[in-house]
Every structure is written in structure tokens, then in C-alpha cells.
Amino acid sequence: MRFILAAVAFVASVIMLIVGGVQYSQAANVSEVTAVGTADSTAPITVISHDILASRAGTQSMELTGDGEIFVAVGRTDDVTAWVGDALHNTVTLGETADSSNGHTTDLTFTETGTEATVPSPAGNDLWFEEHTGEGSLSLDLVVSPGYSVLIASDGTAPAPSTIEISWPFGGYAPMVGPLLTAGLILLVLALALLAWALLHRRRVKREDALAAKRDGAKAAAIGTEADAQGADAQGTSVGPWSPVPWVDSVAAAEPEPAAPVAETETESAPSIAPTEATPAAAAPEERPESRPEAFAPPVTPVAPVTEPEPEPEPASTPVNEASPFAPPVGGASTAEPAVEAEPVIASEPEPASDSDAVTELEPVAQPETAVAEPQPVTADDSSENSPKPQATAAEATSESSPESGEAEEESKWRRPRGRNRSSAPKRQFFVAPLMVVASLTLAGCAPQYWPTEWTNTEIAPTGTPTSTVEAALIEEGAMPPTLNEAQLEQVIADAAALAAEADAALDASILEPRFTADALQNRTAVYKAKTADDSLSGPVPFPTGDIVYAVPEATDSWPRVVFAVVNPGEDAGEGASPAAVMLVQEDPRANFKVASLTELAAGVALPEAAPVSVGAPSIANLEGDLVLAPDQLAAAYADIIAKGDASEYAALFDPNNDALRSQVNDAYRDGLSEELDPEVISISFAYAATGTEPIGITSIDGGAIVAVSIAETETLEAANDRALITVAGRTAALSGVETSETGFVRTYTDQLLFYVPSAETGGTIQFLGVSQSMTDAKEIEES
């Protein structure tokens, strides 16, 4: 039955392993899921939303085929949608299964919407996180996470590529592979264990049968010997008593020394050593060898001759040592040979279990073929100290010490010759099964697609996940993402620096237009104009090209957008150059970020703590609380302070420390300039006011804001009378184009300013952070 169970378990394990292996090989052949589609639309743009791209986890392999140039951009879904606007475009969605034979190929459907037939080229826009270009065909691998989309176009006028193929990795879903392989391994181990159990059982049965046969043979030999002895008695043959004592020397046997008479007691007598029916006396050979091996030479013990009593047969119930290795062979000794006589030796008897006398049963020893006198039984009192005691051998003592020693000795023949007995130890194969089960479960747990989803609680075809925990938190909370990341911001600053260097070299302000606007563009244009008119004048301050050390992008989904950054001066900057604070503004989705304000930070200023680039912060257009001074009042209030000094009503709101402009443009400056002029010929007046530039800024963590504004300083040089003649030089002459005037000149300085304005809740004074000043205009006063 054990062999049958082992065979059944083995066959079942083989079947499970084969079926599981076939399913595994079939699932392993499926390495990806593919979506393919072709559009016949003339739309210049195709949009693939994050719902399609992030529908499966892993890298998205994309193949695009079209006529001419191919452009691919990756950006936030809201940004892509805002850039497309009402343009004619195709929206891609997943269709039904196209190939039902494997279920791993789907089709793409295209939906055309929008009215704008052409759009500007999307290449180079700051909204894109990635840009890829090709000609005729394009292959690329993307990792587009939730919240991002792909925009595909040509040049904004030609139709977008028509054929799109998207592939996602797929590990193959075979939920029964794990259970089948694991169960197959368990059954295989169980089959091996059952086979080993069956073999061990068969061996044990054979050993028990051999032991039983040996015992039956010993019993048969004893019965045969008793029958021979009875036959010899019936024929009148004298059977001598059996003795375990080896034969003594022939001289000692011939001439024994007299021994003291043994007294008999009335109450107790020693048992007579006489042959039993089951133990016949060994036949004595006619001659004795002159010598024998020393290993069989026993010590000689002289025994006094005693009167030979009539042999009395042992009771039939006397036990026979059937398990003795010295039992006579089957059939017993030949009764035709004379009985062997030997001197009896009294062996020390074991402690009897009761007060009654016990007959000591001695085991036979091998008898040499030596003729000796017939042994005579000796009767002695056990209590007598003078009774001679026979010296028992070690084998005899062991045999007599335990009634079951013979059976134990017989069983020991079948045990291992050396080493400890492991028959009752646990078998090693029973430890193999749990180890293999644990190993199989561990290995299978690494591939959840090979287990039922109800067991693993894992998604077999998981969707894409955000690229960072910050983005995941923003998506989960519904918060606005930052407009630019670090890489995008670095690219914007690098582009602005490159354009500024090119424009500075060519003194061409038109080169700045893609990256400069507002006061930053106005100031640099004025410098170029003056430098062109008079080459001896100094050029603009080089745009910073060092590392970005402080950045706060706006977190919003609307426009315009603001980004603030602090950039260290480049290696080509002069000694003592300060870091520059840059305010970037993006007016609409299709426009790039442009430098709207560029100021040099004052010495010793400390910027407020701001949110990280990956999170962003609201701009001052989306302030949640009030500031100590509204941003649209900041420029006018500071201009009043420049004009009036400490007498201004706003003086208490501004901290004068580190205010480089106030210490430069003050009453002392104005008085000194007036003293240099002849009041009878020329008069000078000063005016300060906010420019028409809207304030821009970004909020800090404490609720305050970093705000960039600008003011205009106007200096009017007017002739005192109609006979006066005013002559100017430098930038005034270069910008006005006139060196001498009878009426006078008006020159304007534009000051770009940067402040930190605390929140009304926390309170505090407004901190001056930086300034950038230049003459932006000069003209002759027209005659009235």
C-alpha cells in the first residue's frame, strides 16, 4: 500500500509540474501589451492624455510614423490642454481588443475636435518637460506618470503623424502557475518520503522474519536433541552431565587433589548439575590434543572427588536457553559416541529472586575433542564459605545476568556493526519537504502574476504612479503643481543668459525679446542705445550665469505665472559682483517665461524661508491674507520716502537698514547736484513716482511676499532765461541726441526695486532687498 501511495503521489506531482510549466512558458512569451492606431485627420496636433499613457505601469515605448518633421513634447495635462486651446487636434483613446487570439493587442481611436487650423510651433516652449524630434519616423521610450500628457505635432501647420503604436511591459498573467508548481513540489517530496518509508518498512519486515526463523531453528534443534537423548536412554546409553567448564590438564584430570568433604544440610541443598532432556552431554573424543590455544585455556581449579549420585532428570519445566549461540546443531550430538566426562565447577550463582532455591542455567561452550573422565555432579551447601566457586567467563556472566540476554544478543547480530543506532531517529527526508515548500513560496511570491489576485491582493496590470511622493501628494490633495521644476528653471535661466550675452555683444535689444520684458528689457535697451551712440559709455551689467541658489515657482494652473530665483554671478563678473534676483513671468500658455525684473541684491540682506521648488507657492495675485502694505501701493510709498525722506508718512513702514538707494538718492545728493549748477543760468528739479509696471512677486512660508516694483526718478534741467544755453554730455546727450539746448533737458532713471513685505498677521517692517538703476530716457524740453 505504501508503494501504491508513493506512485500515486509521484504521478500527481509530475502532472502538476508539467501543467504549471506549460502555463509558465506560455505566459513568459507575452512580454508586452501593444496599442496601435492610424488617423486620417489633417489636424496639426495629436494629444495622448495621461489616462491612456498611465493606464499601465512601466515604460511606454512609442513608435510614430508620418510625413516630414515629427515633434513630441511631454508636459502636465493642464499645461498641454491650455497650450492646445481651441486648435484643431486629435484626442487618442483606447478601443476594443483588436486581436482576440492573445488579448494583448488593442487599437487606438482618434477623435477630432477644435477649430483653429494652424498653431505656432510647439518646439521650445517652457511648459514641456521633455522634447523629442525626428524625421519620417520616431521611436522613443517614455515614463509618463499620472498628471502628464503627450503632445504630438509636426511644425504646427502640417498634419500630425498619422500612425501611433504604444507598448507597455507585461509580465504575463498565469494565476495557476504558482499553486500548481508549489503543489507539485510538495507531492514530489511526499512521494519520495512514502517511497523511503516503504523501503524501510520492507527491510524491517525482512529482519524480523530472519530473527523469527533463527528462533524457530533454535527451538527445532533443542527438540531434536531432547529426542536423541531420550532415544539413547531407551537403548541404555549413559548420557553424561554437561559442564560449562573447559577441560583441564590431563595430569590434573588424572590425579585430582583431595578436597574437604562437603557437609549437607537438612534444610537446604545445592542443586545438582545434571543434564536435562533439552541439553544432552557432549560426546567425548577418543584422544585429546597435547596442546590447545591459550585463548581457550581455562584456569585449573582442583576439585575433591565426591561420591557420584544417581543422576536425576531435570523437571520438564526447566527453561532452555534457546537464544544461546552455543546451542547444539539440529539433530544433537551422536548417541553412539561415549559421553564426555569433565570435572564439575561450581559457578557463582546470581541473587535469586525469592527465598527458594533457583537452578542456575549455564550456557554451553565449545568443547574440544579431548577424552576426559565423565564429570560427576557435586552437591554443596550454598552457605558454605569453603565451597569451591567456579570462575565464570565474561560471556557466561552476561548471559546469566539477564533472562533476555540471549534474545538481545541474537537481535544484535542484525544491527549495524559500528556507529550509533539511528533506527528511531527522524528521517532527513521529512525535513526536506518544509524547506522546499518555503523556498517555492518565497520564489513564487516574487512574481504575483503567477498567483490568483485574491491570494496576493496585488494588481496584475498596475497603473502608472507619480514620479515622486511630492507629486503623489499634490495629486491626492488636489493641490496645484509648481509651474516649473528645477531642470526647467535652469534651462530658462540659461537661455536668458545666452540671449543676454548675445545681445550685449551686438547691442541689439531685439535679441532679448524672447526672454526679456517690462523694466528688465527697457533698462537693457536704454543701455544699448547709449552705448551705440557713445562707445565710451559702459555697457550693461552681465547677466548672472552662476548657480541658482534660491528659487520659488508659482503653484497655479492659470496665467500669468511668476517664478522668483536668485542666481550667483558668473565667472566673468567683476570683483565684488552681487547675486542677482530674477523675476520671471509667463503671460500665456504659448509664451515663454521672460525676465521682467533683474536686481542686484544688497549686501547683508536675508531672504525669507520659502517653499521648495517641487511644491511651489502662490504668487501675490493669489494672496490668502493681507500684507502690511498692499503690493500696488508699495512703489508709490517708497517713491514718497525717496522724495521726502524721514518726513514721509510711509517712512515708519520701511526698514532703512541695507537700503542702498535711499542712502544714494536723498537730500544730500540733490543739494550737491544743485550747488554744481549756476542758478542764474539753469535750474534743476526732482520728481519721484511709481512706474506703470504692475508689481509681481511670490509668497513665502510665513505669509509674507517678495515683491518687485519700479519707480521713476525724473530730473529736469531748465534754462533760467531765454539767453541761457545748456550743454550736456554722456548718457543724457546719447539718449536725447542733443548736446546743446536753449530750453533744457528731462532725463529719467528707472529703478527696479525688490522688497520683502511681511504679512499683516505677523507684522514688521518692509525689508529692502535689492535695486538696479539706469537712465532709461533723456530728451530736450520742447519750446512752449
C-alpha positions, 0 to 999 in steps of 0.5 A: 500500500505504501508503494501504491501511495508513493506512485500515486503521489509521484504521478500527481506531482509530475502532472502538476509540474508539467501543467504549471510549466506549460502555463509558465512558458506560455505566459513568459512569451507575452512580454508586452501589451501593444496599442496601435492606431492610424488617423486620417485627420489633417489636424496639426496636433495629436494629444495622448492624455495621461489616462491612456499613457498611465493606464499601465505601469512601466515604460511606454515605448512609442513608435510614430510614423508620418510625413516630414518633421515629427515633434513630441513634447511631454508636459502636465495635462493642464499645461498641454490642454491650455497650450492646445486651446481651441486648435484643431487636434486629435484626442487618442483613446483606447478601443476594443481588443483588436486581436482576440487570439492573445488579448494583448493587442488593442487599437487606438481611436482618434477623435477630432475636435477644435477649430483653429487650423494652424498653431505656432510651433510647439518646439521650445516652449517652457511648459514641456518637460521633455522634447523629442524630434525626428524625421519620417519616423520616431521611436522613443521610450517614455515614463509618463506618470499620472498628471502628464500628457503627450503632445504630438505635432509636426511644425504646427501647420502640417498634419500630425503623424498619422500612425501611433503604436504604444507598448507597455511591459507585461509580465504575463498573467498565469494565476495557476502557475504558482499553486500548481508548481508549489503543489507539485513540489510538495507531492514530489517530496511526499512521494519520495518520503512514502517511497523511503518509508516503504523501503524501510518498512520492507527491510524491517519486515525482512529482519524480523522474519530472519530473527523469527526463523533463527528462533524457530531453528533454535527451538527445532534443534533443542527438540531434536536433541531432547529426542536423541537423548531420550532415544539413547536412554531407551537403548541404555546409553549413559548420557553424561552431565554437561559442564560449562567448564573447559577441560583441564590438564590431563595430569590434573584430570588424572590425579585430582587433589583431595578436597574437604568433604562437603557437609549437607544440610537438612534444610537446604541443598545445592542443586545438582548439575545434571543434564536435562532432556533439552541439553544432552552431554557432549560426546567425548573424543577418543584422544585429546590434543597435547596442546590447545590455544591459550585463548581457550585455556581455562584456569585449573581449579582442583576439585575433591572427588565426591561420591557420584549420585544417581543422576536425576532428570531435570523437571520438564519445566526447566527453561532452555536457553534457546537464544544461546549461540552455543546451542547444539546443531539440529539433530544433537550430538551422536548417541553412539559416541561415549559421553564426555566426562569433565570435572564439575565447577561450581559457578557463582550463582546470581541473587535469586529472586525469592527465598527458594532455591533457583537452578542456575542455567549455564550456557554451553561452550565449545568443547574440544575433542579431548577424552576426559573422565565423565564429570560427576555432579557435586552437591554443596551447601550454598552457605558454605564459605569453603565451597569451591566457586567456579570462575565464570567467563565474561560471556557466561556472566552476561548471559546469566545476568539477564533472562533476555540476554540471549534474545538481545544478543541474537537481535544484535547480530542484525544491527549495524556493526559500528556507529550509533543506532539511528533506527528511531531517529527522524528521517532527513527526508521529512525535513526536506519537504518544509524547506522546499515548500518555503523556498517555492513560496518565497520564489513564487511570491516574487512574481504575483502574476503567477498567483490568483489576485485574491491570494496576493491582493496585488494588481496584475496590470498596475497603473502608472504612479507619480514620479515622486511622493511630492507629486503623489501628494499634490495629486491626492490633495488636489493641490496645484503643481509648481509651474516649473521644476528645477531642470526647467528653471535652469534651462530658462535661466540659461537661455536668458543668459545666452540671449543676454550675452548675445545681445550685449555683444551686438547691442541689439535689444531685439535679441532679448525679446524672447526672454526679456520684458517690462523694466528688465528689457527697457533698462537693457535697451536704454543701455544699448542705445547709449552705448551705440551712440557713445562707445565710451559709455559702459555697457550693461551689467552681465547677466548672472550665469552662476548657480541658482541658489534660491528659487520659488515657482508659482503653484497655479494652473492659470496665467500669468505665472511668476517664478522668483530665483536668485542666481550667483554671478558668473565667472566673468563678473567683476570683483565684488559682483552681487547675486542677482534676483530674477523675476520671471513671468509667463503671460500665456500658455504659448509664451515663454517665461521672460525676465521682467525684473533683474536686481542686484541684491544688497549686501547683508540682506536675508531672504525669507524661508520659502517653499521648495521648488517641487511644491511651489507657492502662490504668487501675490495675485493669489494672496490668502491674507493681507500684507502690511502694505498692499503690493500696488501701493508699495512703489508709490510709498517708497517713491514718497520716502525717496522724495521726502525722506524721514518726513514721509508718512510711509517712512515708519513702514520701511526698514532703512537698514541695507537700503542702498538707494535711499542712502544714494538718492536723498537730500544730500545728493540733490543739494550737491547736484544743485550747488554744481549748477549756476542758478542764474543760468539753469535750474534743476528739479526732482520728481519721484513716482511709481512706474506703470509696471504692475508689481509681481512677486511670490509668497513665502512660508510665513505669509509674507511676499517678495515683491518687485516694483519700479519707480521713476526718478525724473530730473529736469534741467531748465534754462533760467532765461531765454539767453541761457544755453545748456550743454550736456554730455554722456548718457543724457546727450546719447539718449536725447541726441542733443548736446546743446539746448536753449530750453533744457533737458528731462532725463529719467532713471528707472529703478527696479526695486525688490522688497520683502513685505511681511504679512499683516498677521505677523507684522514688521517692517518692509525689508529692502532687498535689492535695486538696479538703476539706469537712465532709461530716457533723456530728451530736450524740453520742447519750446512752449 
